[in-house]
């Protein structure tokens, strides 16, 4: 099977909705231009693009990319909730493995609407089966956070309380602490345990800080075949996709009376087993992981589903700080969506961007030492799970060029200067003759 590599990455800062004037087109273009700058190869030779988003009309991908170049390539628009961006990666990966393309773009973006919830109220709700199942169990309709909170209560019944509130608070504290070091994150404030536990309750036992907040942003990566990577001398920055697993719910998931299962635990476990089998590795081989953490309970369950610790034993894993720097595996060095912000369409590709920087040694203040294998986990209610494993092609050297950076302040300074130069040159060209 053909090998697939990621050779260019870029993303925007994740922004608080309604506090900025950027349109989704501007956000998407910025992420793509940064990925292009990273690889230093013209846009025109890209063979195809896949664009993931949730809040946008059909053909929003074309609307963004036509402002960069109109080269006639196929452009796929993908809406798959939190897995939209990861699904875009999957489309590009399969195209390269199948021999249809050598060089592809995966872009994810979103800009939050003023009113959350279903857009089309005159037709079937995709989440109706989950809502009906929850109603049969608790006599009320439910959303993501409700299912996560009910899963936490079920976990307490199954394994005992054993200070679950403190462990959920520790996960939350860890994510905000990591996010404070991430210049792309929505949140740059660390919270202590007392602040987290004493915050207003959303749904028992989850307080406000333990639930992710929506954000606006975009992220992009450029994928290629091994031949393309070698031909363009990109060995030093190439990150190989060791394996990819994309699964959806089986019949047993919705037939279950367990909120832990409904929250995606079983789906994550099956997807992880599939991936580990592909790459002939186990969870013990993973150094850094970006996982879906819509709530602190989602993250706790994922520790067990991904086999970072045995079922029912996440308490010890958290208590011993095995989920952060100096532990067994650094989970969500970016801060996850709790700390960084939950930008549905961009999340999956943003996870990939962070892991590529980690593996190259370009992650700045979030850098994990001696990183060799990275794991990505995207999960959406509805439902899908996409997981990927990554490793660097040339582990002896970090990246190719001295002017490569992940620092958004440096990138913004460069972009501002380039824009001013462009305006100045354009004014000279259009200046009327005397």
C-alpha positions as CSV (number, residue, x, y, z in Angstrom):
1,X,0.0,0.0,0.0
2,X,1.2,3.5,-0.8
3,X,2.6,5.6,2.0
4,X,1.1,9.0,2.7
5,X,2.8,12.0,4.2
6,X,1.9,15.4,5.6
7,X,4.3,18.0,4.3
8,X,2.6,21.3,5.1
9,X,0.5,22.5,8.0
10,X,-1.1,25.8,9.1
11,X,-3.9,27.1,11.3
12,X,-5.4,30.3,12.6
13,X,-5.9,31.3,16.2
14,X,-9.1,30.0,17.6
15,X,-11.3,33.0,18.3
16,X,-14.3,33.7,20.5
17,X,-17.4,34.0,18.4
18,X,-18.9,37.5,17.7
19,X,-15.8,39.3,19.0
20,X,-14.1,39.7,15.7
21,X,-14.9,40.7,12.1
22,X,-13.3,37.8,10.2
23,X,-15.5,35.9,7.7
24,X,-15.0,32.2,7.2
25,X,-13.4,32.9,3.8
26,X,-10.7,35.0,5.5
27,X,-10.1,32.3,8.2
28,X,-9.9,29.5,5.6
29,X,-7.6,31.4,3.3
30,X,-5.2,32.2,6.2
31,X,-4.9,28.6,7.2
32,X,-4.3,27.4,3.6
33,X,-1.7,30.1,2.9
34,X,0.1,29.2,6.1
35,X,0.2,25.5,5.0
36,X,1.5,26.6,1.6
37,X,4.1,28.8,3.2
38,X,5.2,25.8,5.4
39,X,5.7,23.5,2.4
40,X,6.9,26.3,0.0
41,X,5.2,24.8,-3.1
42,X,2.6,26.6,-5.3
43,X,-1.1,26.0,-4.8
44,X,-1.6,25.3,-8.5
45,X,-0.1,21.8,-8.4
46,X,-2.6,20.5,-5.8
47,X,-4.6,17.6,-7.3
48,X,-7.7,17.8,-5.1
49,X,-9.1,19.3,-1.9
50,X,-11.4,18.2,0.8
51,X,-13.0,20.8,3.1
52,X,-14.7,20.0,6.4
53,X,-17.2,22.3,8.1
54,X,-20.5,22.2,10.0
55,X,-21.9,25.8,10.0
56,X,-21.9,26.7,6.3
57,X,-23.8,26.4,3.1
58,X,-23.0,24.0,0.3
59,X,-19.9,24.8,-1.7
60,X,-18.3,26.9,1.0
61,X,-15.1,25.1,0.2
62,X,-15.1,26.4,-3.3
63,X,-15.9,29.9,-2.0
64,X,-12.7,29.9,0.1
65,X,-10.4,28.1,-2.4
66,X,-11.4,30.1,-5.5
67,X,-9.9,33.2,-3.9
68,X,-6.6,31.3,-3.7
69,X,-6.7,29.7,-7.2
70,X,-9.1,28.3,-9.7
71,X,-7.3,25.3,-11.1
72,X,-10.3,23.1,-11.8
73,X,-9.5,20.5,-9.2
74,X,-12.2,18.4,-7.4
75,X,-13.3,20.0,-4.2
76,X,-15.2,17.9,-1.7
77,X,-17.4,19.6,1.0
78,X,-17.8,17.5,4.1
79,X,-20.2,17.9,7.1
80,X,-19.6,15.3,9.8
81,X,-19.9,17.3,13.0
82,X,-16.7,17.1,15.1
83,X,-15.2,14.6,12.7
84,X,-15.6,16.9,9.7
85,X,-11.9,17.9,9.5
86,X,-10.7,14.3,10.2
87,X,-13.1,13.1,7.5
88,X,-11.4,15.5,5.0
89,X,-8.1,14.0,5.9
90,X,-9.5,10.5,5.3
91,X,-10.8,11.5,1.8
92,X,-7.3,12.9,0.8
93,X,-5.5,9.9,2.3
94,X,-7.6,7.4,0.3
95,X,-7.1,9.4,-2.9
96,X,-3.4,9.2,-2.5
97,X,-3.3,5.5,-1.4
98,X,-5.6,4.7,-4.4
99,X,-3.3,6.4,-6.8
100,X,-5.8,9.1,-7.9
101,X,-3.7,11.9,-6.5
102,X,-0.2,12.8,-5.5
103,X,-0.8,16.0,-3.6
104,X,-3.9,17.0,-1.7
105,X,-5.3,19.7,0.5
106,X,-7.4,19.1,3.6
107,X,-9.0,22.2,5.1
108,X,-11.3,22.5,8.1
109,X,-13.1,25.7,9.3
110,X,-16.1,27.0,11.1
111,X,-17.7,30.2,12.2
112,X,-20.4,29.9,14.9
113,X,-23.9,30.9,14.1
114,X,-25.8,33.3,16.3
115,X,-28.2,30.6,17.2
116,X,-27.0,27.1,18.0
117,X,-28.9,23.9,17.2
118,X,-30.6,22.4,14.2
119,X,-30.7,24.7,11.1
120,X,-33.4,22.8,9.2
121,X,-36.4,22.4,11.4
122,X,-38.8,21.0,8.7
123,X,-37.1,17.6,8.4
124,X,-35.7,14.7,10.5
125,X,-33.0,15.5,13.1
126,X,-29.9,13.4,12.5
127,X,-29.5,13.1,16.3
128,X,-33.1,12.0,16.9
129,X,-32.1,8.3,17.6
130,X,-29.8,9.4,20.4
131,X,-32.4,11.8,21.8
132,X,-35.1,9.1,21.7
133,X,-32.8,6.6,23.3
134,X,-32.0,9.0,26.1
135,X,-35.6,9.8,26.6
136,X,-36.4,6.1,27.0
137,X,-33.8,6.0,29.8
138,X,-34.3,9.3,31.7
139,X,-37.6,10.5,30.4
140,X,-36.1,13.6,28.8
141,X,-34.6,14.6,25.5
142,X,-30.8,15.1,25.7
143,X,-27.8,16.7,24.0
144,X,-24.1,16.1,24.0
145,X,-23.5,17.5,27.5
146,X,-26.5,15.6,28.9
147,X,-25.2,12.3,27.7
148,X,-21.7,13.0,29.0
149,X,-23.1,14.0,32.5
150,X,-25.3,10.9,32.5
151,X,-22.2,8.8,31.6
152,X,-20.4,10.3,34.6
153,X,-23.2,9.3,36.9
154,X,-23.3,5.8,35.4
155,X,-19.5,5.6,35.9
156,X,-19.9,6.4,39.6
157,X,-22.5,3.6,40.0
158,X,-20.3,1.2,38.2
159,X,-16.9,1.9,39.8
160,X,-17.8,3.9,42.9
161,X,-17.5,7.6,43.5
162,X,-13.9,7.6,44.5
163,X,-13.5,11.3,44.1
164,X,-14.7,11.5,40.5
165,X,-15.4,15.2,40.8
166,X,-11.8,15.9,41.7
167,X,-10.5,13.7,38.9
168,X,-12.7,15.5,36.4
169,X,-11.4,18.8,37.8
170,X,-7.8,17.6,37.4
171,X,-8.4,16.8,33.7
172,X,-9.9,20.2,33.3
173,X,-7.1,22.0,35.1
174,X,-4.6,20.1,33.0
175,X,-6.2,21.2,29.7
176,X,-6.4,24.9,30.7
177,X,-2.8,24.7,31.9
178,X,-1.7,23.3,28.6
179,X,-3.9,25.8,26.6
180,X,-2.2,28.7,28.4
181,X,1.0,27.8,26.7
182,X,-0.7,27.5,23.3
183,X,-0.8,30.9,21.5
184,X,-3.6,29.6,19.2
185,X,-6.0,28.7,22.0
186,X,-9.2,30.5,22.9
187,X,-8.4,30.4,26.6
188,X,-5.2,31.7,28.1
189,X,-6.2,31.5,31.7
190,X,-5.3,28.7,34.0
191,X,-7.9,27.5,36.5
192,X,-7.2,25.8,39.9
193,X,-9.3,22.9,41.2
194,X,-11.3,25.1,43.6
195,X,-12.4,27.5,40.7
196,X,-13.4,24.5,38.6
197,X,-15.4,22.7,41.3
198,X,-17.1,25.9,42.6
199,X,-18.1,27.1,39.1
200,X,-21.8,27.0,38.2
201,X,-23.1,23.5,37.6
202,X,-24.1,22.8,34.0
203,X,-25.3,19.2,34.6
204,X,-24.2,17.2,37.6
205,X,-21.3,16.5,38.0
206,X,-20.1,18.8,35.2
207,X,-19.4,22.5,36.0
208,X,-19.0,25.2,33.4
209,X,-15.2,25.0,32.9
210,X,-15.5,21.3,32.3
211,X,-17.5,21.8,29.1
212,X,-16.0,23.2,25.9
213,X,-17.0,26.5,24.4
214,X,-17.6,27.2,20.7
215,X,-14.9,29.0,18.7
216,X,-14.2,30.2,15.2
217,X,-11.1,29.3,13.2
218,X,-9.5,27.2,10.4
219,X,-6.8,24.7,10.0
220,X,-5.2,23.1,6.9
221,X,-2.7,20.4,5.9
222,X,-1.1,19.3,2.7
223,X,-0.7,15.5,2.1
224,X,1.3,13.8,-0.6
225,X,2.7,10.5,-1.9
226,X,6.1,9.2,-1.0
227,X,7.3,9.9,-4.6
228,X,6.1,13.5,-4.4
229,X,7.8,14.0,-1.0
230,X,11.1,12.7,-2.2
231,X,11.0,14.6,-5.5
232,X,10.4,17.9,-3.7
233,X,13.0,17.2,-1.1
234,X,10.6,17.4,1.9
235,X,12.1,14.5,3.9
236,X,13.1,16.7,6.8
237,X,9.6,17.9,7.5
238,X,7.5,15.0,6.3
239,X,5.2,13.3,8.8
240,X,4.0,9.9,7.8
241,X,0.4,8.7,8.4
242,X,1.2,5.3,9.9
243,X,-2.5,4.3,9.9
244,X,-6.0,5.6,9.8
245,X,-9.3,4.1,11.1
246,X,-12.7,5.5,10.5
247,X,-15.8,3.8,12.0
248,X,-19.4,4.6,12.6
249,X,-21.8,3.2,15.2
250,X,-22.8,-0.4,15.1
251,X,-26.4,-1.6,15.9
252,X,-25.3,-2.5,19.4
253,X,-24.4,1.1,20.3
254,X,-27.9,2.5,19.9
255,X,-29.5,-0.7,21.3
256,X,-27.5,-0.3,24.5
257,X,-29.0,1.1,27.7
258,X,-25.6,2.5,28.8
259,X,-24.9,6.2,28.6
260,X,-21.2,5.3,28.5
261,X,-21.8,3.5,25.3
262,X,-24.0,6.3,23.9
263,X,-21.3,8.8,24.6
264,X,-19.0,7.0,22.2
265,X,-16.9,4.8,24.4
266,X,-17.5,1.5,22.5
267,X,-17.1,3.2,19.2
268,X,-13.7,4.8,20.3
269,X,-12.6,1.4,21.6
270,X,-13.3,-0.4,18.4
271,X,-11.7,2.3,16.3
272,X,-8.6,2.2,18.5
273,X,-8.3,-1.5,18.3
274,X,-8.6,-1.3,14.5
275,X,-5.9,1.3,14.3
276,X,-3.5,-0.4,16.7
277,X,-3.9,-3.6,14.7
278,X,-3.0,-1.7,11.4
279,X,0.1,-0.1,12.7
280,X,1.2,-3.1,14.8
281,X,1.6,-1.0,17.9
282,X,-0.2,-0.6,21.3
283,X,-1.1,2.4,23.4
284,X,2.3,2.0,25.1
285,X,4.0,3.2,22.0
286,X,2.1,6.5,21.9
287,X,4.1,9.6,23.2
288,X,1.5,12.3,22.6
289,X,-2.2,12.3,21.9
290,X,-4.8,14.9,20.8
291,X,-8.2,13.5,21.7
292,X,-11.8,14.7,21.6
293,X,-12.7,16.3,25.0
294,X,-16.0,18.1,24.6
295,X,-16.3,17.6,28.4
296,X,-13.9,16.4,31.0
297,X,-15.9,13.1,31.2
298,X,-15.4,12.5,27.5
299,X,-11.6,12.7,28.1
300,X,-11.8,10.4,31.1
301,X,-13.6,7.7,29.2
302,X,-11.2,8.0,26.3
303,X,-8.3,7.2,28.5
304,X,-9.8,3.8,29.0
305,X,-11.2,3.3,25.5
306,X,-7.8,4.1,24.0
307,X,-6.2,1.6,26.4
308,X,-4.0,4.2,28.2
309,X,-5.2,2.6,31.4
310,X,-7.4,-0.4,32.1
311,X,-11.2,0.0,32.3
312,X,-12.3,1.5,35.6
313,X,-8.8,2.5,36.5
314,X,-8.6,6.0,35.1
315,X,-8.5,7.4,38.7
316,X,-4.9,6.1,39.2
317,X,-3.9,7.3,35.8
318,X,-5.1,10.8,36.6
319,X,-3.9,10.9,40.2
320,X,-0.3,10.0,39.1
321,X,-0.4,12.7,36.4
322,X,0.3,10.1,33.7
323,X,-1.7,12.2,31.3
324,X,0.7,15.2,31.2
325,X,4.3,16.2,30.8
326,X,6.6,13.7,32.4
327,X,3.9,11.0,32.5
328,X,3.0,8.0,30.4
329,X,1.5,10.0,27.5
330,X,1.0,13.7,27.1
331,X,-2.7,14.2,26.3
332,X,-4.0,17.3,24.6
333,X,-0.8,19.5,24.8
334,X,-2.8,22.0,22.8
335,X,-5.3,22.3,25.6
336,X,-7.9,20.2,23.7
337,X,-11.2,21.7,22.8
338,X,-11.9,22.5,26.5
339,X,-8.9,24.9,26.6
340,X,-8.3,25.7,22.9
341,X,-12.0,26.1,21.9
342,X,-14.4,23.8,20.1
343,X,-14.4,24.8,16.4
344,X,-16.3,21.8,15.0
345,X,-15.1,21.9,11.4
346,X,-11.5,22.8,12.2
347,X,-10.9,20.5,15.3
348,X,-9.7,17.4,13.5
349,X,-7.2,19.1,11.3
350,X,-6.1,21.3,14.2
351,X,-5.3,18.2,16.1
352,X,-3.2,17.0,13.2
353,X,-1.4,20.3,12.9
354,X,-0.4,20.2,16.6
355,X,0.9,16.6,16.3
356,X,2.9,17.5,13.2
357,X,4.5,20.4,15.1
358,X,5.2,18.1,18.0
359,X,6.8,15.4,15.8
360,X,9.0,18.1,14.0
361,X,10.0,19.7,17.3
362,X,8.3,23.0,16.3
363,X,5.6,23.1,19.0
364,X,7.2,25.9,21.0
365,X,5.9,26.1,24.6
366,X,3.7,23.0,24.2
367,X,6.6,20.8,23.0
368,X,6.7,17.3,24.3
369,X,10.3,16.0,24.5
370,X,11.5,13.0,22.5
371,X,8.2,12.5,20.6
372,X,8.2,9.6,18.2
373,X,4.6,8.6,17.7
374,X,1.5,10.8,17.9
375,X,-2.2,9.7,18.1
376,X,-5.2,11.6,16.9
377,X,-8.8,10.9,18.1
378,X,-11.9,12.6,16.7
379,X,-15.4,11.6,17.9
380,X,-18.8,12.9,17.1
381,X,-22.2,12.1,18.4
382,X,-24.3,11.0,15.5
383,X,-21.8,9.3,15.1
384,X,-18.3,8.8,13.8
385,X,-14.9,8.1,15.1
386,X,-11.7,8.9,13.2
387,X,-8.2,8.0,14.5
388,X,-4.8,8.4,13.0
389,X,-1.2,7.6,14.1
390,X,1.7,9.7,12.9
391,X,5.5,9.5,12.9
392,X,8.3,11.6,11.4
393,X,10.0,10.3,8.3
394,X,13.4,11.7,9.1
395,X,13.8,11.7,12.8
396,X,17.3,13.1,12.7
397,X,16.3,16.6,11.6
398,X,13.4,18.7,12.7
399,X,12.4,20.7,9.6
400,X,13.7,22.0,6.3
401,X,14.1,25.8,6.3
402,X,15.2,28.4,8.9
403,X,12.1,30.6,8.2
404,X,9.6,27.9,9.2
405,X,7.7,28.6,12.4
406,X,4.6,27.7,14.3
407,X,4.5,31.0,16.2
408,X,1.4,33.0,15.2
409,X,2.9,36.3,16.1
410,X,5.8,35.8,13.8
411,X,3.5,34.6,11.0
412,X,1.2,37.6,11.5
413,X,4.2,40.0,11.3
414,X,5.3,38.3,8.0
415,X,1.8,38.4,6.6
416,X,1.3,42.0,7.5
417,X,4.5,43.0,5.8
418,X,3.7,41.0,2.7
419,X,0.3,42.6,2.5
420,X,1.8,46.1,2.8
421,X,4.3,45.3,0.1
422,X,1.5,44.0,-2.2
423,X,-0.5,47.1,-1.7
424,X,2.5,49.4,-2.3
425,X,3.4,47.5,-5.5
426,X,-0.2,47.5,-6.7
427,X,-0.5,51.2,-6.2
428,X,2.7,51.7,-8.2
429,X,1.4,49.6,-11.1
430,X,-2.0,51.5,-11.2
431,X,-0.5,55.0,-10.7
432,X,-1.6,57.2,-13.7
433,X,1.1,58.4,-16.0
434,X,2.0,62.1,-15.9
